[in-house]
Structures are given as C-alpha cells and as structure tokens.
Amino acid sequence: MAIRDDFIDRWETWRRATLRFRETTERTSGDQRSASAVTIVQRFPDRAVLGGGTVSARIGSRLIGCAPTTRGPIACYDSGGFEPEAELSAELDEFVKLTSGSAPTYELTTIDDQCFRFTLAVPDLRPRWGEQYDVCFDATTSAVSREVTVAGALTIRVSRQVESTSVDAAELNPPAPIAPSGAGPSTSTPSIAPVPSTNATGVPQEGGLNSAGEQPM
C-alpha cells in the first residue's frame, strides 16, 4: 500500500529527527477545555521533555525522571532501561497491523500532500486512535506539525512549533546527578508517540503525540 509506506517512512524520519520544539495540546469535550504545553528536545535515541518544573527523559537507553523534592532542590532518578530501536519498530509495526488485512481496523487515506487520516473502519470498544486521527507533517523539518484525534465527544489537538533543527549535547544533560533505580520515587517518561499507551477508551493518554502527561478530560 503506497499510502501506508509513505506514512511509515515519514513517521520514522520524524521519530529519528534531531529537533527542539514547543508542543501544545488542547483537549475539548462539550464546553470543557484544557490546554498544556511542553518543550521537547530529541536526538534519537535521546529525548527530554521539559514542563511544569519537571524533566522526563530517555538518555543513553535509560529512563530518567527529574522533579523538585520536598526539600526543594530538583532530583533525578534512573527508572530503568529501554530499547529505542525495538520501541520504534513496535510503533511502525502497529501502524501496519491496524491498516492491513482484508478488514483493517483503520482506513488510511491522504488529506493532502502532507496530511494523512486514519478512520475507524470496524466496530471497536477501545479504538486505538479514536474514531478519527489526522496527522500532518512539516515538509521542511519532517516533524509532525499537527494532530487531531476525535474519540466520541473528546477532541485532542496537538501542534508543534520547531525552534531548532540542531541540538547541543548540553540540552540533554539532566539538571541534577542521577540517582540509581530504586533510590527515589517512581518516575516515568511520557511518550511523544500515540503508540505506547492508551487510556480506558483507547485514546492515547498523552493526546496523540503529546508529552505533557495530562490526563484527558
């Protein structure tokens, strides 16, 4: 399927791109609305998400979480390892799986030269990306510049503004020494992809690709 191959190539390019960007997520449901924003620095396989006085990072195949402590200074903890190539491969495989076969879960189409649409094609109590999931790529930076996920009454809009296509090593340095795994409170690294985790309705908890870690309304 040429459309799927094109999407997969673009998605992998975006995930491997070296970028610093501002990511904003807006959730609306009826008359309820919430918004959040984070700064993300990525240089595959490393990535750091900065927002709300905390840092969630994947550095050197380790999961690192940093946050202020009750004593005041920020502290960083090693929460374990991860396999970046295996995780990226799993993301790509899931896109293929859900758009393949004689009765694919999602129909994948193009909106225009830079945008794709996943439309739920079969009944599903926990649809992976809601009833409709739109993804738009930036032709210059390869970043996913815009996403819209529609799941029932909930709409999640994610936008990204690329600030730089180069990243200094210092931008990925943790703000404090890293304590070993088990030395401090449990931490986690929010994902910027829709694949790793979903909530009870099947909508990504981080709002498609968002990394703010805010729960949907």
Backbone as ProteinMPNN parsed JSONL, in Angstrom:
{"seq_chain_A": "MAIRDDFIDRWETWRRATLRFRETTERTSGDQRSASAVTIVQRFPDRAVLGGGTVSARIGSRLIGCAPTTRGPIACYDSGGFEPEAELSAELDEFVKLTSGSAPTYELTTIDDQCFRFTLAVPDLRPRWGEQYDVCFDATTSAVSREVTVAGALTIRVSRQVESTSVDAAELNPPAPIAPSGAGPSTSTPSIAPVPSTNATGVPQEGGLNSAGEQPM", "coords_chain_A": {"N_chain_A": [[0.849, -1.189, 0.0], [0.847, 1.983, -1.081], [0.276, 4.455, 0.146], [0.41, 3.858, 2.876], [3.107, 3.043, 3.085], [4.367, 5.443, 2.49], [3.514, 6.999, 4.667], [4.662, 5.541, 6.82], [7.408, 5.815, 6.26], [7.688, 8.593, 6.587], [6.912, 8.88, 9.256], [8.913, 7.416, 10.615], [11.158, 8.935, 9.902], [10.531, 11.345, 11.185], [10.54, 10.518, 13.894], [13.201, 9.923, 14.213], [14.415, 12.324, 13.834], [16.478, 15.194, 14.579], [15.631, 17.615, 16.744], [14.404, 20.583, 18.366], [11.495, 21.556, 19.943], [8.37, 23.25, 20.586], [5.552, 22.017, 22.088], [2.106, 21.938, 22.02], [-0.925, 21.07, 23.542], [-4.381, 20.703, 23.237], [-7.422, 19.952, 24.701], [-10.783, 19.25, 24.164], [-14.117, 18.84, 25.229], [-17.373, 18.847, 24.855], [-18.426, 21.669, 26.565], [-16.128, 21.838, 27.982], [-12.669, 22.521, 28.386], [-9.158, 22.114, 28.152], [-5.686, 22.941, 28.292], [-2.214, 22.484, 27.596], [1.383, 22.773, 27.627], [4.654, 21.843, 26.538], [8.236, 21.734, 26.303], [10.254, 20.026, 24.021], [13.162, 18.18, 23.476], [14.882, 16.384, 21.127], [17.061, 13.869, 20.026], [17.595, 11.283, 18.454], [18.712, 8.255, 19.94], [17.931, 9.717, 22.151], [15.872, 11.793, 24.253], [14.267, 14.558, 25.721], [11.789, 15.852, 27.825], [10.453, 18.811, 28.853], [8.7, 20.552, 31.289], [6.451, 22.256, 33.476], [8.221, 22.392, 35.63], [9.44, 19.95, 35.777], [11.406, 17.208, 34.451], [11.331, 14.756, 32.033], [13.005, 12.122, 30.657], [14.744, 10.272, 28.099], [17.675, 8.937, 27.991], [20.675, 7.787, 26.755], [19.698, 5.143, 26.558], [18.396, 4.872, 28.966], [15.739, 5.483, 31.288], [14.906, 8.515, 32.608], [13.826, 10.526, 35.275], [13.066, 13.695, 36.55], [12.378, 15.942, 39.206], [11.188, 18.532, 41.44], [11.943, 18.192, 44.933], [10.678, 17.473, 48.284], [12.383, 18.837, 49.85], [13.209, 20.85, 48.295], [15.445, 21.23, 46.237], [15.829, 20.109, 42.831], [15.631, 16.699, 41.89], [16.968, 13.799, 40.306], [16.191, 10.626, 38.936], [16.995, 7.291, 38.013], [14.962, 5.281, 36.192], [15.096, 2.842, 34.996], [15.835, 0.779, 32.083], [15.492, 1.071, 28.448], [14.676, 0.019, 25.109], [15.427, 1.602, 22.391], [15.401, 1.157, 19.532], [13.846, -1.142, 19.322], [11.434, -0.228, 20.401], [10.703, 1.768, 18.549], [10.435, 0.204, 16.277], [8.244, -1.33, 17.078], [6.249, 0.628, 17.156], [6.04, 1.307, 14.418], [5.294, -1.17, 13.384], [2.77, -1.44, 14.539], [1.248, 0.54, 13.288], [1.211, -0.555, 10.724], [-0.075, -3.032, 11.206], [-2.688, -2.249, 12.048], [-3.75, -1.127, 9.805], [-3.835, -2.97, 7.837], [-4.644, -6.049, 6.035], [-7.662, -7.964, 5.227], [-9.834, -6.841, 6.483], [-9.186, -4.183, 7.748], [-8.509, -2.402, 10.821], [-8.339, 0.379, 10.763], [-8.906, 2.703, 8.146], [-6.607, 4.104, 6.014], [-5.982, 7.167, 4.594], [-5.114, 9.934, 2.398], [-5.12, 13.426, 3.132], [-4.031, 15.703, 2.058], [-0.951, 16.731, 0.453], [0.706, 16.611, 2.664], [-0.673, 15.613, 4.818], [-2.346, 12.986, 6.613], [-5.049, 10.652, 7.164], [-6.518, 8.58, 9.566], [-9.2, 6.496, 9.711], [-11.628, 4.989, 11.657], [-12.614, 1.762, 10.849], [-13.974, -0.498, 11.552], [-16.218, -1.857, 14.063], [-15.239, -1.139, 17.374], [-14.561, -1.427, 20.743], [-12.541, -0.219, 22.114], [-11.046, 1.787, 20.467], [-7.936, 2.329, 18.896], [-6.892, 4.862, 18.073], [-9.071, 6.508, 18.52], [-12.111, 7.511, 16.808], [-11.289, 8.918, 14.621], [-8.204, 10.002, 13.33], [-5.955, 12.408, 12.575], [-2.918, 13.242, 10.948], [-0.346, 15.494, 10.322], [2.535, 16.374, 8.501], [5.493, 18.396, 8.615], [6.967, 19.78, 5.842], [9.518, 20.856, 5.701], [11.004, 20.401, 8.125], [10.414, 17.792, 8.782], [8.994, 17.169, 11.02], [6.102, 16.078, 12.903], [3.66, 18.211, 12.582], [1.046, 18.763, 13.255], [-1.736, 17.248, 14.87], [-4.89, 15.664, 15.133], [-7.151, 14.115, 17.148], [-10.138, 12.381, 17.324], [-12.438, 11.197, 19.524], [-15.324, 10.043, 20.299], [-17.028, 12.41, 22.194], [-14.767, 13.751, 22.796], [-12.11, 15.75, 21.68], [-8.794, 15.972, 20.688], [-6.227, 18.114, 20.133], [-3.049, 18.581, 18.848], [-0.248, 20.584, 18.46], [2.87, 21.601, 16.992], [5.712, 23.65, 17.216], [8.617, 24.068, 15.672], [11.717, 24.898, 16.993], [14.414, 24.623, 16.605], [16.671, 22.839, 14.472], [18.925, 21.661, 15.295], [20.683, 20.227, 18.015], [22.364, 20.76, 20.98], [24.65, 18.835, 22.957], [24.536, 19.505, 25.634], [21.922, 20.249, 26.054], [20.574, 17.97, 26.571], [21.455, 17.125, 28.962], [20.823, 15.974, 32.256], [19.278, 17.931, 34.877], [20.342, 17.51, 37.379], [22.454, 15.326, 39.391], [22.133, 11.827, 38.642], [20.306, 9.557, 40.461], [20.515, 6.073, 41.321], [18.348, 3.428, 40.028], [15.488, 2.771, 41.997], [16.315, 4.274, 44.111], [14.812, 6.473, 44.633], [11.602, 8.157, 44.336], [9.118, 6.624, 42.218], [9.35, 7.196, 38.745], [8.332, 8.253, 35.493], [8.517, 8.302, 31.918], [6.847, 10.387, 29.835], [5.359, 9.581, 26.678], [5.973, 10.572, 23.2], [4.669, 9.62, 21.212], [1.768, 8.136, 19.7], [1.597, 5.463, 20.144], [2.641, 3.956, 22.485], [0.883, 3.946, 24.906], [-2.528, 3.759, 26.034], [-5.634, 5.15, 27.22], [-8.595, 4.146, 29.074], [-10.506, 4.318, 27.091], [-9.184, 3.884, 24.818], [-7.944, 6.053, 23.728], [-4.912, 7.798, 23.249], [-3.138, 8.568, 26.215], [-1.479, 10.736, 26.39], [-2.444, 12.453, 24.544], [-2.452, 11.834, 21.658], [0.445, 12.506, 20.198], [1.354, 13.943, 22.266], [3.336, 15.061, 25.057], [2.837, 15.977, 27.567], [1.752, 14.623, 29.651], [-0.73, 14.963, 30.813], [-3.914, 13.95, 31.904], [-6.703, 12.968, 29.856], [-9.789, 14.829, 29.652]], "CA_chain_A": [[0.0, 0.0, 0.0], [1.763, 3.111, -1.249], [-0.008, 5.492, 1.144], [0.954, 3.414, 4.157], [4.565, 3.086, 3.0], [4.745, 6.854, 2.575], [3.314, 7.417, 6.052], [5.655, 4.878, 7.666], [8.701, 6.468, 6.013], [7.667, 9.925, 7.202], [6.867, 8.73, 10.706], [10.235, 7.015, 11.103], [12.035, 10.098, 9.748], [10.191, 12.276, 12.263], [10.973, 9.972, 15.189], [14.662, 9.931, 14.257], [14.902, 13.678, 13.558], [17.065, 15.997, 15.649], [14.793, 18.8, 16.806], [13.876, 21.151, 19.608], [10.224, 22.147, 19.558], [7.344, 23.529, 21.58], [4.383, 21.186, 21.801], [0.908, 22.394, 22.722], [-2.051, 20.138, 23.456], [-5.674, 21.239, 23.652], [-8.476, 18.951, 24.769], [-12.123, 19.801, 24.317], [-15.206, 17.873, 25.35], [-18.515, 19.698, 25.142], [-17.981, 23.016, 26.901], [-14.907, 21.737, 28.775], [-11.444, 22.705, 27.617], [-7.905, 22.208, 28.883], [-4.538, 23.101, 27.406], [-0.915, 22.348, 28.237], [2.495, 22.91, 26.685], [5.966, 21.402, 26.993], [9.34, 21.83, 25.347], [10.85, 18.705, 23.794], [14.441, 18.121, 22.778], [15.105, 14.995, 20.732], [18.177, 13.488, 19.149], [17.419, 9.836, 18.615], [17.558, 7.774, 20.707], [17.71, 10.518, 23.35], [14.76, 12.745, 24.205], [13.943, 15.155, 27.017], [10.536, 16.603, 27.856], [10.563, 19.783, 29.939], [7.47, 21.299, 31.512], [5.925, 22.226, 34.829], [9.279, 22.227, 36.613], [9.943, 18.577, 35.765], [12.061, 16.721, 33.237], [11.221, 13.328, 31.759], [13.977, 11.947, 29.587], [15.301, 8.989, 27.683], [19.058, 9.304, 27.717], [21.579, 6.649, 26.785], [18.905, 3.933, 26.774], [17.874, 4.862, 30.326], [14.603, 6.354, 31.567], [15.299, 9.433, 33.664], [12.789, 11.449, 35.703], [13.563, 14.736, 37.454], [11.316, 16.785, 39.739], [11.525, 19.118, 42.742], [11.705, 17.336, 46.096], [10.091, 18.182, 49.421], [13.446, 19.678, 50.409], [13.413, 21.993, 47.411], [16.232, 21.042, 45.016], [15.363, 19.104, 41.895], [16.346, 15.425, 41.975], [16.786, 12.945, 39.132], [16.269, 9.205, 39.239], [17.03, 6.327, 36.92], [13.797, 4.4, 36.335], [15.288, 1.606, 34.254], [16.296, 0.884, 30.706], [14.547, 0.877, 27.35], [15.323, -0.352, 23.853], [14.85, 2.558, 21.434], [15.124, 0.589, 18.21], [12.727, -2.075, 19.463], [10.217, 0.552, 20.605], [10.338, 2.394, 17.282], [9.961, -0.872, 15.409], [6.896, -1.698, 17.529], [5.352, 1.689, 16.699], [5.829, 1.156, 12.985], [4.554, -2.412, 13.173], [1.357, -1.271, 14.904], [0.609, 1.27, 12.196], [0.985, -1.516, 9.638], [-1.058, -4.03, 11.63], [-4.042, -1.715, 12.148], [-4.222, -0.656, 8.49], [-3.599, -4.061, 6.893], [-5.545, -7.183, 6.05], [-8.91, -7.875, 4.465], [-10.748, -5.974, 7.239], [-8.312, -3.397, 8.631], [-9.166, -1.627, 11.871], [-8.397, 1.76, 10.285], [-8.653, 3.022, 6.741], [-5.632, 5.177, 5.917], [-6.1, 7.955, 3.368], [-4.422, 11.215, 2.44], [-5.929, 14.638, 3.091], [-3.309, 16.49, 1.054], [0.412, 16.24, 0.272], [1.418, 16.487, 3.93], [-1.563, 15.147, 5.887], [-2.937, 11.65, 6.497], [-6.2, 10.434, 8.045], [-6.887, 7.228, 9.974], [-10.624, 6.461, 10.007], [-12.021, 3.69, 12.198], [-13.37, 1.078, 9.802], [-14.714, -1.623, 12.133], [-16.623, -1.582, 15.446], [-14.175, -1.412, 18.333], [-14.888, -0.816, 22.026], [-11.388, 0.574, 22.545], [-10.29, 2.116, 19.258], [-6.559, 2.738, 19.206], [-6.748, 6.311, 17.873], [-10.403, 7.08, 18.444], [-12.823, 7.268, 15.55], [-10.544, 9.562, 13.525], [-6.898, 10.506, 13.76], [-5.277, 13.097, 11.474], [-1.5, 13.522, 11.179], [0.245, 16.345, 9.29], [3.986, 16.514, 8.599], [6.097, 19.615, 8.094], [7.828, 19.398, 4.721], [10.88, 21.366, 5.889], [11.715, 19.812, 9.269], [9.949, 16.406, 8.899], [8.247, 16.991, 12.269], [4.65, 16.026, 12.864], [3.317, 19.575, 12.991], [-0.32, 18.858, 13.754], [-2.526, 16.029, 15.014], [-6.236, 15.816, 15.687], [-7.767, 12.838, 17.487], [-11.547, 12.502, 17.701], [-12.911, 9.986, 20.196], [-16.602, 10.412, 20.876], [-17.158, 13.85, 22.41], [-13.442, 14.3, 23.093], [-11.209, 16.082, 20.574], [-7.458, 16.315, 21.162], [-5.438, 18.785, 19.099], [-1.642, 18.767, 19.203], [0.514, 21.355, 17.469], [4.293, 21.727, 17.324], [6.473, 24.72, 16.586], [10.035, 23.713, 15.731], [12.585, 26.024, 17.346], [15.763, 24.392, 16.075], [16.939, 21.513, 13.899], [20.188, 21.185, 15.867], [20.594, 20.071, 19.465], [23.646, 20.62, 21.669], [24.654, 17.758, 23.946], [24.183, 20.054, 26.946], [20.466, 20.359, 26.175], [20.062, 16.677, 27.014], [22.021, 16.808, 30.265], [19.877, 16.103, 33.369], [19.569, 19.109, 35.7], [20.93, 17.104, 38.658], [23.009, 13.967, 39.315], [21.11, 10.788, 38.539], [20.348, 8.512, 41.464], [20.222, 4.774, 40.701], [16.984, 2.927, 40.075], [15.086, 2.316, 43.316], [16.792, 5.169, 45.155], [13.872, 7.566, 44.874], [10.218, 7.883, 43.927], [8.937, 6.112, 40.866], [9.164, 8.209, 37.714], [8.045, 7.701, 34.167], [8.784, 9.212, 30.82], [5.731, 10.457, 28.892], [5.749, 9.294, 25.313], [5.5, 11.553, 22.243], [4.037, 8.913, 20.121], [0.481, 7.635, 20.134], [1.569, 4.015, 20.218], [2.947, 3.224, 23.699], [-0.114, 3.728, 25.937], [-3.845, 4.339, 25.822], [-6.48, 5.116, 28.394], [-9.646, 3.128, 29.035], [-11.302, 4.42, 25.876], [-8.326, 3.627, 23.676], [-7.318, 7.284, 23.264], [-3.614, 7.975, 23.894], [-3.21, 9.393, 27.402], [-0.745, 11.964, 26.195], [-3.04, 13.263, 23.49], [-1.792, 11.553, 20.393], [1.883, 12.54, 20.369], [1.718, 14.919, 23.279], [4.157, 14.546, 26.138], [2.599, 16.733, 28.787], [1.38, 13.708, 30.717], [-2.025, 15.347, 31.387], [-4.968, 13.0, 31.575], [-7.836, 13.542, 29.128], [-10.907, 15.259, 30.479]], "C_chain_A": [[0.886, 1.24, 0.0], [1.544, 4.193, -0.195], [0.588, 5.106, 2.487], [2.476, 3.474, 4.153], [5.072, 4.516, 3.128], [4.618, 7.342, 4.013], [4.398, 6.829, 6.951], [7.024, 5.526, 7.497], [8.765, 7.829, 6.696], [7.685, 9.824, 8.725], [8.246, 8.358, 11.257], [11.227, 8.17, 10.987], [11.805, 11.098, 10.863], [10.707, 11.788, 13.602], [12.49, 9.993, 15.33], [15.247, 11.341, 14.084], [15.51, 14.323, 14.804], [16.366, 17.348, 15.652], [14.635, 19.286, 18.243], [12.585, 21.863, 19.23], [9.325, 22.374, 20.773], [6.097, 22.779, 21.177], [3.207, 21.632, 22.661], [-0.232, 21.418, 22.482], [-3.309, 20.803, 23.987], [-6.701, 20.118, 23.601], [-9.807, 19.647, 24.964], [-13.135, 18.664, 24.372], [-16.434, 18.65, 25.784], [-18.034, 21.115, 25.408], [-16.746, 23.015, 27.794], [-13.685, 21.866, 27.866], [-10.249, 22.731, 28.551], [-6.766, 22.294, 27.884], [-3.255, 22.975, 28.216], [0.17, 22.454, 27.176], [3.779, 22.436, 27.338], [6.987, 21.728, 25.909], [9.99, 20.456, 25.238], [12.129, 18.86, 22.992], [14.676, 16.672, 22.402], [16.272, 14.882, 19.764], [18.299, 11.985, 19.302], [18.747, 9.139, 18.925], [17.236, 8.599, 21.957], [16.568, 11.503, 23.157], [14.511, 13.274, 25.607], [12.692, 16.007, 26.875], [10.574, 17.503, 29.079], [9.26, 20.566, 30.074], [7.013, 21.185, 32.947], [6.971, 22.002, 35.897], [9.854, 20.83, 36.685], [10.622, 18.271, 34.436], [11.829, 15.22, 33.153], [12.072, 13.05, 30.54], [14.295, 10.488, 29.326], [16.701, 9.292, 27.203], [19.938, 8.06, 27.823], [20.896, 5.346, 27.108], [18.43, 3.771, 28.21], [16.698, 5.831, 30.44], [14.943, 7.208, 32.778], [14.134, 10.361, 33.987], [13.348, 12.424, 36.72], [12.402, 15.615, 37.901], [11.785, 17.395, 41.05], [11.181, 18.148, 43.867], [11.077, 18.155, 47.212], [11.113, 19.102, 50.075], [13.787, 20.843, 49.487], [14.186, 21.703, 46.153], [15.637, 19.954, 44.123], [16.229, 17.859, 42.016], [16.005, 14.585, 40.76], [16.997, 11.492, 39.509], [16.251, 8.376, 37.966], [15.888, 5.344, 37.143], [13.918, 3.11, 35.531], [15.685, 1.848, 32.817], [15.169, 0.755, 29.692], [15.349, 0.575, 26.094], [14.75, 0.51, 22.741], [14.521, 1.975, 20.079], [13.94, -0.361, 18.263], [11.412, -1.324, 19.631], [9.753, 1.209, 19.308], [9.804, 1.353, 16.31], [8.543, -1.291, 15.775], [5.875, -0.65, 17.098], [5.007, 1.502, 15.224], [5.001, -0.086, 12.679], [3.075, -2.245, 13.503], [0.599, -0.475, 13.853], [0.27, 0.317, 11.049], [-0.132, -2.481, 9.997], [-2.482, -3.487, 11.574], [-4.584, -1.173, 10.831], [-4.066, -1.735, 7.417], [-4.69, -5.122, 6.98], [-6.822, -6.933, 5.279], [-9.939, -6.985, 5.162], [-9.93, -5.155, 8.233], [-9.115, -2.604, 9.664], [-9.347, -0.176, 11.439], [-8.165, 1.818, 8.783], [-7.713, 4.23, 6.713], [-5.752, 5.856, 4.561], [-5.268, 9.225, 3.509], [-5.436, 12.351, 2.401], [-5.358, 15.586, 2.047], [-1.886, 15.961, 1.001], [1.136, 15.966, 1.583], [0.592, 15.851, 5.043], [-2.199, 13.802, 5.56], [-4.102, 11.547, 7.477], [-6.401, 8.943, 8.281], [-8.358, 7.273, 10.387], [-10.998, 5.073, 10.489], [-12.968, 2.999, 11.227], [-14.197, -0.093, 10.318], [-15.14, -1.252, 13.55], [-15.507, -1.991, 16.416], [-14.507, -0.689, 19.633], [-13.756, 0.076, 22.523], [-10.537, 0.938, 21.328], [-8.955, 2.767, 19.588], [-6.37, 4.243, 19.123], [-8.114, 6.978, 17.731], [-11.089, 6.739, 17.133], [-12.088, 7.881, 14.359], [-9.264, 10.177, 14.083], [-6.191, 11.097, 12.543], [-3.846, 13.425, 11.872], [-0.972, 14.351, 10.015], [1.739, 16.511, 9.552], [4.426, 17.861, 8.045], [7.118, 19.237, 7.028], [9.276, 19.816, 4.93], [11.64, 20.622, 6.968], [11.437, 18.328, 9.46], [9.163, 16.158, 10.182], [6.767, 16.774, 11.991], [4.177, 17.358, 13.428], [1.935, 19.689, 13.606], [-0.962, 17.484, 13.812], [-3.891, 16.38, 15.572], [-6.803, 14.414, 15.901], [-9.193, 13.09, 17.931], [-11.999, 11.165, 18.27], [-14.2, 10.321, 20.918], [-16.708, 11.927, 20.986], [-15.812, 14.534, 22.63], [-12.647, 14.556, 21.808], [-9.887, 16.553, 21.159], [-6.68, 16.889, 19.988], [-4.028, 19.024, 19.619], [-0.96, 19.544, 18.089], [1.949, 21.499, 17.945], [4.923, 22.862, 16.53], [7.949, 24.401, 16.764], [10.863, 24.963, 15.975], [13.983, 25.867, 16.777], [15.85, 22.989, 15.492], [18.324, 21.022, 14.293], [20.047, 21.179, 17.379], [21.989, 19.899, 20.031], [23.539, 19.509, 22.709], [24.197, 18.254, 25.31], [22.675, 20.14, 27.141], [19.834, 19.061, 26.671], [20.647, 16.252, 28.356], [20.966, 16.95, 31.352], [20.262, 17.292, 34.245], [20.187, 18.789, 37.055], [21.55, 15.725, 38.483], [21.9, 12.927, 39.344], [21.32, 9.738, 39.611], [19.983, 7.182, 40.812], [18.77, 4.377, 40.861], [16.674, 2.404, 41.462], [15.513, 3.238, 44.431], [15.801, 6.259, 45.494], [12.493, 7.19, 44.424], [10.152, 7.395, 42.5], [8.693, 7.26, 39.902], [8.877, 7.527, 36.411], [8.319, 8.747, 33.129], [7.599, 9.26, 29.891], [6.205, 10.251, 27.471], [5.266, 10.361, 24.346], [4.906, 10.884, 21.02], [2.717, 8.363, 20.601], [0.503, 6.162, 20.447], [1.73, 3.444, 21.62], [1.806, 2.988, 24.675], [-1.433, 4.394, 25.584], [-4.612, 4.306, 27.123], [-7.607, 4.122, 28.183], [-10.474, 3.178, 27.764], [-10.479, 4.155, 24.629], [-7.666, 4.865, 23.132], [-5.989, 7.443, 23.971], [-3.713, 8.942, 25.071], [-2.513, 10.724, 27.2], [-1.262, 12.77, 25.016], [-2.374, 13.05, 22.163], [-0.304, 11.5, 20.623], [2.31, 13.428, 21.515], [2.453, 14.283, 24.429], [3.935, 15.295, 27.44], [2.219, 15.856, 29.951], [0.045, 14.044, 31.371], [-3.087, 14.364, 30.956], [-6.072, 13.694, 30.785], [-8.96, 13.906, 30.086], [-11.928, 14.127, 30.598]], "O_chain_A": [[1.59, 1.509, 0.973], [2.504, 4.781, 0.304], [1.201, 5.935, 3.16], [3.073, 3.918, 5.133], [6.078, 4.772, 3.79], [5.51, 8.02, 4.522], [4.989, 7.547, 7.758], [7.725, 5.762, 8.482], [9.774, 8.177, 7.309], [8.382, 10.582, 9.399], [8.691, 8.927, 12.255], [12.052, 8.366, 11.88], [12.756, 11.641, 11.427], [11.258, 12.575, 14.372], [13.009, 10.071, 16.444], [16.461, 11.517, 14.181], [15.107, 14.034, 15.931], [16.482, 18.126, 14.706], [14.719, 18.512, 19.197], [12.57, 22.679, 18.308], [9.504, 21.769, 21.83], [5.636, 22.897, 20.042], [3.31, 21.693, 23.886], [-0.471, 20.994, 21.351], [-3.299, 21.397, 25.065], [-6.834, 19.424, 22.593], [-9.946, 20.521, 25.819], [-13.02, 17.667, 23.659], [-16.536, 19.066, 26.938], [-17.324, 21.701, 24.591], [-16.352, 24.061, 28.31], [-13.676, 21.383, 26.734], [-10.322, 23.314, 29.633], [-6.866, 21.784, 26.768], [-3.225, 23.326, 29.396], [-0.08, 22.253, 25.988], [3.974, 22.604, 28.542], [6.637, 21.965, 24.753], [10.244, 19.802, 26.249], [12.18, 19.561, 21.982], [14.67, 15.806, 23.276], [16.437, 15.674, 18.836], [19.015, 11.487, 20.17], [19.763, 9.387, 18.275], [16.362, 8.221, 22.737], [16.324, 11.985, 22.052], [14.542, 12.513, 26.574], [12.555, 16.783, 25.93], [10.711, 17.027, 30.205], [8.775, 21.162, 29.113], [7.167, 20.135, 33.571], [6.657, 21.479, 36.966], [10.671, 20.542, 37.559], [10.438, 18.974, 33.442], [12.107, 14.495, 34.108], [11.884, 13.674, 29.496], [14.142, 9.615, 30.181], [16.885, 9.848, 26.12], [19.944, 7.372, 28.844], [21.439, 4.524, 27.847], [18.098, 2.664, 28.634], [16.666, 6.866, 29.775], [15.235, 6.682, 33.852], [13.52, 10.924, 33.081], [14.035, 12.016, 37.657], [11.549, 15.991, 37.097], [12.674, 16.852, 41.705], [10.231, 17.373, 43.756], [10.955, 19.376, 47.106], [10.744, 20.043, 50.778], [14.565, 21.723, 49.856], [13.649, 21.907, 45.064], [15.022, 19.004, 44.606], [17.438, 17.963, 42.223], [14.89, 14.649, 40.243], [17.877, 11.168, 40.306], [15.588, 8.713, 36.985], [15.847, 4.654, 38.162], [12.946, 2.367, 35.401], [15.851, 2.99, 32.389], [14.045, 0.382, 30.03], [16.549, 0.842, 26.027], [13.694, 0.188, 22.196], [13.461, 2.269, 19.525], [13.118, -0.382, 17.346], [10.39, -1.727, 19.075], [8.562, 1.211, 18.999], [8.828, 1.601, 15.602], [7.73, -1.575, 14.896], [4.757, -0.995, 16.715], [3.84, 1.533, 14.834], [4.118, -0.06, 11.822], [2.219, -2.83, 12.839], [-0.557, -0.776, 13.558], [-0.819, 0.377, 10.479], [-1.032, -2.723, 9.193], [-3.388, -4.176, 11.107], [-5.754, -0.8, 10.75], [-4.155, -1.444, 6.224], [-5.538, -5.098, 7.872], [-7.045, -5.846, 4.747], [-10.822, -6.433, 4.505], [-9.981, -5.412, 9.435], [-10.247, -2.193, 9.41], [-10.382, 0.433, 11.712], [-7.344, 1.086, 8.229], [-8.003, 5.259, 7.325], [-5.64, 5.214, 3.516], [-4.782, 9.549, 4.592], [-6.467, 12.263, 1.734], [-6.089, 16.188, 1.26], [-1.631, 14.848, 1.461], [2.08, 15.176, 1.615], [1.127, 15.578, 6.118], [-2.541, 13.511, 4.414], [-4.146, 12.253, 8.485], [-6.448, 8.149, 7.342], [-8.723, 8.004, 11.308], [-10.721, 4.084, 9.811], [-13.987, 3.562, 10.828], [-15.037, -0.623, 9.59], [-14.494, -0.417, 14.183], [-14.913, -3.06, 16.28], [-14.711, 0.524, 19.632], [-13.994, 1.023, 23.271], [-9.42, 0.441, 21.185], [-8.867, 3.643, 20.449], [-5.754, 4.839, 20.006], [-8.291, 7.893, 16.927], [-10.7, 5.801, 16.437], [-12.242, 7.424, 13.226], [-9.253, 10.784, 15.154], [-5.868, 10.38, 11.596], [-3.59, 13.838, 13.003], [-1.125, 13.966, 8.855], [2.156, 16.757, 10.683], [3.811, 18.398, 7.124], [8.033, 18.456, 7.291], [10.179, 19.184, 4.381], [12.795, 20.247, 6.765], [12.144, 17.664, 10.218], [8.707, 15.038, 10.41], [6.243, 17.226, 10.974], [4.286, 17.598, 14.631], [1.673, 20.602, 14.389], [-0.765, 16.656, 12.922], [-4.024, 17.29, 16.39], [-6.92, 13.627, 14.961], [-9.438, 13.915, 18.812], [-11.952, 10.137, 17.594], [-14.169, 10.832, 22.037], [-16.508, 12.645, 20.006], [-15.733, 15.762, 22.646], [-12.532, 13.675, 20.957], [-9.86, 17.429, 22.023], [-6.499, 16.222, 18.969], [-3.836, 19.595, 20.693], [-1.083, 19.198, 16.914], [2.218, 21.517, 19.146], [4.692, 23.008, 15.33], [8.471, 24.457, 17.878], [10.734, 25.959, 15.263], [14.661, 26.856, 16.498], [15.186, 22.066, 15.964], [18.843, 20.077, 13.698], [19.369, 22.032, 17.951], [22.723, 19.001, 19.619], [22.47, 19.273, 23.272], [23.549, 17.522, 26.057], [22.198, 20.107, 28.275], [18.694, 19.056, 27.135], [20.373, 15.153, 28.837], [20.265, 17.962, 31.378], [21.442, 17.628, 34.347], [20.523, 19.704, 37.807], [21.216, 15.018, 37.532], [20.866, 13.118, 39.984], [22.373, 9.103, 39.675], [19.22, 7.162, 39.846], [18.051, 4.908, 41.708], [17.479, 1.684, 42.052], [15.13, 3.031, 45.583], [15.928, 6.908, 46.533], [12.229, 6.019, 44.153], [11.012, 7.708, 41.678], [7.929, 8.18, 40.194], [9.157, 6.339, 36.25], [8.349, 9.942, 33.425], [7.339, 8.274, 29.2], [7.295, 10.679, 27.093], [4.253, 11.007, 24.614], [4.681, 11.491, 19.973], [2.549, 8.139, 21.8], [-0.481, 5.638, 20.971], [1.009, 2.502, 21.95], [1.744, 1.901, 25.249], [-1.469, 5.437, 24.932], [-4.29, 3.533, 28.026], [-7.586, 3.344, 27.229], [-11.086, 2.178, 27.392], [-11.0, 4.194, 23.514], [-6.9, 4.777, 22.172], [-5.922, 7.245, 25.184], [-4.304, 10.015, 24.944], [-2.917, 11.733, 27.778], [-0.58, 13.678, 24.54], [-1.793, 13.976, 21.596], [0.183, 10.527, 21.199], [3.504, 13.647, 21.719], [2.236, 13.115, 24.749], [4.782, 15.241, 28.331], [2.338, 16.263, 31.107], [-0.286, 13.456, 32.401], [-3.16, 13.986, 29.786], [-6.352, 14.871, 31.011], [-9.064, 13.36, 31.185], [-12.954, 14.289, 31.26]]}, "name": "protein", "num_of_chains": 1, "seq": "MAIRDDFIDRWETWRRATLRFRETTERTSGDQRSASAVTIVQRFPDRAVLGGGTVSARIGSRLIGCAPTTRGPIACYDSGGFEPEAELSAELDEFVKLTSGSAPTYELTTIDDQCFRFTLAVPDLRPRWGEQYDVCFDATTSAVSREVTVAGALTIRVSRQVESTSVDAAELNPPAPIAPSGAGPSTSTPSIAPVPSTNATGVPQEGGLNSAGEQPM"}
